[in-house]
Amino acid sequence: MTAVFNQIAIIGVGLIGGSIARAALESGAAAQVVLFDGDANALKRAGEIGFGKPAASIEQAVSGADAVFHCVPVGAMAATARASIGAMKPGAILTDVGSVKGNIARDWRSLGRADVHVIPGHPVAGTEKSGPDAGFASLFQGRWCILTPEQGGSAEYVAATDRLAAFWTKLGSKVERMDAQRHDLVLAVTSHLPHLIAYNMVATAYDMEAVTEGEVVKFSAAGFRDFTRIAASDPTMWRDVFLNNKEAVLEVLGRFDDDLTALRKAIRNGDGQKLFDVFTHARGIRREIIEAGQDTAAANFGRDKAEE
Amino acid sequence: MTAVFNQIAIIGVGLIGGSIARAALESGAAAQVVLFDGDANALKRAGEIGFGKPAASIEQAVSGADAVFHCVPVGAMAATARASIGAMKPGAILTDVGSVKGNIARDWRSLGRADVHVIPGHPVAGTEKSGPDAGFASLFQGRWCILTPEQGGSAEYVAATDRLAAFWTKLGSKVERMDAQRHDLVLAVTSHLPHLIAYNMVATAYDMEAVTEGEVVKFSAAGFRDFTRIAASDPTMWRDVFLNNKEAVLEVLGRFDDDLTALRKAIRNGDGQKLFDVFTHARGIRREIIEAGQDTAAANFGRDKAEE
């Protein structure tokens, strides 16, 4: 079993960073993993769990790495790259796992290391948990990993992109290359806006707790429980997503709002046909997603109990 | 094992009706189950599955029953009750499983059978599946069943309510008695609005499919997938919920919309602190729900794979 990379560096040992480290070691995609985290306790814990070798500084962490994975909130990517890019080996890969791709490549390329291959990435995988103990090796199995390399790079850059794709494939991911702007629009629809809506619904409900004397929690039904699970995701990560994917999120939010206004009017006017038509339309995409293998049609998708 | 009811009638043999029939027979809560459905194929299928004895007419179905369960969409409750109440035994219980309680008791009491006990009910349980084949006996295990009996009824009425509560308890439910108006407000928060929002998000995304050339389906991430599952629920049932719980839904929707406008402004203005505060606040209710035993904190709550 040949490793894709002899050594990788993981900057940020939370759910994603920890899972990459563990999956890389278990799959043999990397022979060695060096870790760094600005939070000394998290770094220590990651070393104890066995994610790799903790480094004393971010420069030391990246200095021997063939690929450096920045696994920090989107808003912290610029700082961690700036702090470490000078210590990177010539020909090494600089990549990340952020949910927004937009300008990160441009920012990183402006840091003055033309001999480093900047290849942003986004494994579309995760749970609502955070921290080193949330990481597990199978997180990326069967999930997409989107890479947004620059167009028309050198032969060496293309070869580096292929190596990074091979790494993610070895972790179990399906790899797709995509334009960064398109990535940000697609993810605004499939991930960012649903999270915003879920956070908002849960916050609204929380404020209704007073009105309902605790009965919102007591009788929380399936629809709402799913929202609260989504809204349990890391606030810092999601704050940064919305600050950094502003245009796409506001565009999709505008459409969502127009559609919601139409539904509100239908309810107010007792227009059952409009409601029925929208609900039936929405049902169709579910079938497409199941056919695309992105979810299961099993009655309770593995839950013990079903509920409404 | 003594049956709570010698004979019950199930009007409407879909997910809920079928599950009640099956659970009543398996638990021994009812000695006999008689079925009726306006859809002859569904009725035949329910008989084949073994949900009980299909009746030739709705009158025949209810004539020997100690309790009649109307398990049809909220908008059809008035018609099925009107069609069958004349054939009910004196002292029998007239109940339902609808997600809106509001005026159903008043409507039913106006049908001129003071000798029939009108006790509306709502098992807070279900899946996104519909039809007789979706029914299963354990659907109500550990879930709440809310009864909305009238205040200050006769001793006979109170005894009938106790019998109905005992029936649901035997099916595994936790029974709660509640004022009908409060039920409708609480459920508007915990179930009705989340479904409306999910339907709307999915419809918006579906319309974005053209913009994104199929990539919304291909890269549907966890937040969005949960929404599509919720939005796969029965359109007729949900149309009726929104038509019949208009005031409470519009009230909660108004609050949701105000909160969403504030979030939109925060994104537009780059106000990270506001976003962080709302997200952190929303996270709190998740903990309360888990502490209330309404959901599990397990990383993937039984799913094979975790995803973002």
Contacts between the chains, C-beta under 8 A, distances in Angstrom:
chain1	res1	chain2	res2	distance
A	75	B	272	7.7
A	99	B	308	7.5
A	124	B	219	5.9
A	124	B	221	5.3
A	124	B	307	7.1
A	124	B	308	6.4
A	125	B	306	7.0
A	125	B	307	5.2
A	125	B	308	5.6
A	126	B	222	7.1
A	126	B	306	6.9
A	126	B	307	6.5
A	126	B	308	2.8
A	127	B	222	8.0
A	127	B	299	5.6
A	127	B	300	6.6
A	127	B	306	4.1
A	127	B	307	7.5
A	127	B	308	7.2
A	129	B	299	6.0
A	134	B	299	7.2
A	136	B	299	7.6
A	136	B	306	7.8
A	138	B	305	7.1
A	139	B	305	7.9
A	139	B	306	6.0
A	141	B	305	6.3
A	142	B	305	6.3
A	143	B	305	7.1
A	143	B	307	5.9
A	144	B	218	7.7
A	144	B	219	5.9
A	146	B	219	7.3
A	176	B	219	7.9
A	182	B	212	7.3
A	182	B	215	7.3
A	185	B	211	7.2
A	185	B	212	6.4
A	186	B	212	5.1
A	186	B	215	4.6
A	186	B	216	6.3
A	186	B	219	5.5
A	187	B	219	7.1
A	187	B	221	7.1
A	189	B	204	7.8
A	189	B	205	5.0
A	189	B	208	5.0
A	189	B	212	6.7
A	189	B	216	5.2
A	189	B	224	7.3
A	190	B	205	7.0
A	190	B	216	5.7
A	190	B	219	5.5
A	190	B	220	5.0
A	190	B	221	4.8
A	190	B	223	7.5
A	190	B	224	4.4
A	191	B	221	4.0
A	191	B	222	7.5
A	191	B	223	5.3
A	191	B	224	6.3
A	191	B	308	6.7
A	193	B	201	6.8
A	193	B	204	7.9
A	194	B	201	6.0
A	194	B	221	7.8
A	194	B	223	3.4
A	194	B	224	4.7
A	194	B	226	7.5
A	194	B	227	5.5
A	195	B	223	5.0
A	196	B	263	6.3
A	197	B	197	5.8
A	197	B	201	5.8
A	197	B	260	7.7
A	198	B	223	6.5
A	198	B	282	7.9
A	199	B	263	7.6
A	199	B	278	6.2
A	199	B	279	5.3
A	199	B	282	4.8
A	200	B	256	6.5
A	200	B	259	5.3
A	200	B	260	5.0
A	200	B	263	5.7
A	200	B	278	7.5
A	200	B	282	7.9
A	201	B	193	6.8
A	201	B	194	6.0
A	201	B	197	5.8
A	201	B	256	6.4
A	202	B	282	4.1
A	202	B	285	5.7
A	202	B	286	7.5
A	203	B	259	5.8
A	203	B	278	5.3
A	203	B	281	5.7
A	203	B	282	4.6
A	204	B	189	7.8
A	204	B	193	8.0
A	204	B	252	7.0
A	204	B	255	5.1
A	204	B	256	4.6
A	204	B	259	5.0
A	205	B	189	5.0
A	205	B	190	7.0
A	205	B	285	6.7
A	206	B	281	6.5
A	206	B	282	6.6
A	206	B	284	6.9
A	206	B	285	4.7
A	207	B	255	7.0
A	207	B	259	7.8
A	208	B	189	5.0
A	208	B	252	6.9
A	208	B	255	7.1
A	209	B	285	7.7
A	211	B	185	7.2
A	212	B	182	7.3
A	212	B	185	6.4
A	212	B	186	5.1
A	212	B	189	6.7
A	215	B	182	7.3
A	215	B	186	4.6
A	216	B	186	6.3
A	216	B	189	5.2
A	216	B	190	5.7
A	216	B	285	7.9
A	217	B	285	6.8
A	217	B	288	4.9
A	217	B	289	5.5
A	217	B	292	5.2
A	217	B	294	7.1
A	218	B	144	7.7
A	218	B	292	6.1
A	218	B	294	7.5
A	219	B	124	6.0
A	219	B	144	5.9
A	219	B	146	7.3
A	219	B	176	7.9
A	219	B	186	5.5
A	219	B	187	7.1
A	219	B	190	5.5
A	220	B	190	5.0
A	220	B	289	5.2
A	220	B	292	7.6
A	220	B	294	4.9
A	220	B	295	7.5
A	221	B	124	5.4
A	221	B	187	7.1
A	221	B	190	4.8
A	221	B	191	4.0
A	221	B	194	7.8
A	222	B	126	7.2
A	222	B	191	7.5
A	222	B	230	7.4
A	223	B	190	7.5
A	223	B	191	5.3
A	223	B	194	3.4
A	223	B	195	5.0
A	223	B	198	6.4
A	223	B	230	5.0
A	224	B	189	7.3
A	224	B	190	4.4
A	224	B	191	6.4
A	224	B	194	4.7
A	225	B	289	6.5
A	225	B	294	6.4
A	225	B	295	4.9
A	226	B	194	7.5
A	226	B	226	4.6
A	226	B	229	7.6
A	226	B	230	6.4
A	227	B	194	5.5
A	228	B	282	7.8
A	228	B	285	5.8
A	228	B	286	4.4
A	228	B	289	5.6
A	228	B	295	7.4
A	229	B	226	7.6
A	229	B	286	6.8
A	229	B	295	7.1
A	229	B	301	7.8
A	230	B	222	7.4
A	230	B	223	5.1
A	230	B	226	6.4
A	231	B	279	7.3
A	231	B	282	4.3
A	231	B	283	6.4
A	231	B	285	7.8
A	231	B	286	6.5
A	232	B	283	5.5
A	232	B	286	4.2
A	233	B	279	7.9
A	233	B	308	7.9
A	235	B	275	7.9
A	235	B	276	5.2
A	235	B	279	3.6
A	235	B	280	4.7
A	235	B	283	6.6
A	236	B	276	6.8
A	238	B	275	7.4
A	238	B	279	5.6
A	239	B	272	5.1
A	239	B	275	4.5
A	239	B	276	4.7
A	239	B	279	6.5
A	240	B	272	7.7
A	242	B	266	7.9
A	242	B	267	5.0
A	242	B	275	5.6
A	243	B	267	7.5
A	243	B	270	5.8
A	243	B	272	5.5
A	243	B	275	7.3
A	246	B	267	5.8
A	246	B	268	7.2
A	246	B	270	7.4
A	249	B	267	6.2
A	250	B	264	7.1
A	250	B	267	6.3
A	250	B	268	6.4
A	252	B	204	7.0
A	252	B	208	6.9
A	253	B	260	8.0
A	253	B	264	6.0
A	253	B	267	7.8
A	255	B	204	5.1
A	255	B	207	7.0
A	255	B	208	7.1
A	256	B	200	6.5
A	256	B	201	6.3
A	256	B	204	4.7
A	257	B	260	7.4
A	257	B	264	8.0
A	259	B	200	5.3
A	259	B	203	5.8
A	259	B	204	5.0
A	259	B	207	7.8
A	260	B	197	7.7
A	260	B	200	5.0
A	260	B	253	7.9
A	260	B	257	7.4
A	263	B	196	6.3
A	263	B	199	7.6
A	263	B	200	5.7
A	264	B	250	7.0
A	264	B	253	5.9
A	264	B	257	8.0
A	266	B	242	7.9
A	267	B	242	5.0
A	267	B	243	7.5
A	267	B	246	5.8
A	267	B	249	6.2
A	267	B	250	6.3
A	267	B	253	7.8
A	268	B	246	7.2
A	268	B	250	6.5
A	270	B	243	5.8
A	270	B	246	7.4
A	272	B	75	7.7
A	272	B	239	5.0
A	272	B	240	7.8
A	272	B	243	5.5
A	275	B	235	7.9
A	275	B	238	7.4
A	275	B	239	4.5
A	275	B	242	5.7
A	275	B	243	7.3
A	276	B	235	5.2
A	276	B	236	6.8
A	276	B	239	4.6
A	278	B	199	6.2
A	278	B	200	7.5
A	278	B	203	5.3
A	279	B	199	5.3
A	279	B	231	7.4
A	279	B	233	7.9
A	279	B	235	3.6
A	279	B	238	5.6
A	279	B	239	6.5
A	280	B	235	4.7
A	281	B	203	5.7
A	281	B	206	6.5
A	282	B	198	7.9
A	282	B	199	4.8
A	282	B	200	7.9
A	282	B	202	4.1
A	282	B	203	4.6
A	282	B	206	6.6
A	282	B	228	7.7
A	282	B	231	4.3
A	283	B	231	6.5
A	283	B	232	5.5
A	283	B	235	6.6
A	284	B	206	6.9
A	285	B	202	5.6
A	285	B	205	6.8
A	285	B	206	4.7
A	285	B	209	7.7
A	285	B	216	7.9
A	285	B	217	6.8
A	285	B	228	5.8
A	285	B	231	7.8
A	286	B	202	7.5
A	286	B	228	4.4
A	286	B	229	6.8
A	286	B	231	6.4
A	286	B	232	4.2
A	288	B	217	4.9
A	289	B	217	5.6
A	289	B	220	5.1
A	289	B	225	6.5
A	289	B	228	5.6
A	292	B	217	5.2
A	292	B	218	6.1
A	292	B	220	7.6
A	294	B	217	7.1
A	294	B	218	7.5
A	294	B	220	4.9
A	294	B	225	6.5
A	295	B	220	7.5
A	295	B	225	4.9
A	295	B	228	7.4
A	295	B	229	7.1
A	299	B	127	5.6
A	299	B	129	5.9
A	299	B	134	7.2
A	299	B	136	7.6
A	300	B	127	6.6
A	301	B	229	7.8
A	301	B	302	7.8
A	301	B	303	6.1
A	302	B	301	7.8
A	302	B	302	4.0
A	302	B	303	5.2
A	302	B	304	6.6
A	303	B	301	6.1
A	303	B	302	5.2
A	304	B	302	6.6
A	305	B	138	7.3
A	305	B	141	6.3
A	305	B	142	6.2
A	305	B	143	7.1
A	306	B	125	7.0
A	306	B	126	6.9
A	306	B	127	4.2
A	306	B	136	7.8
A	306	B	139	6.0
A	307	B	124	7.0
A	307	B	125	5.1
A	307	B	126	6.4
A	307	B	127	7.6
A	307	B	143	5.8
A	308	B	99	7.4
A	308	B	124	6.4
A	308	B	125	5.6
A	308	B	126	2.7
A	308	B	127	7.2
A	308	B	191	6.8
A	308	B	233	7.9
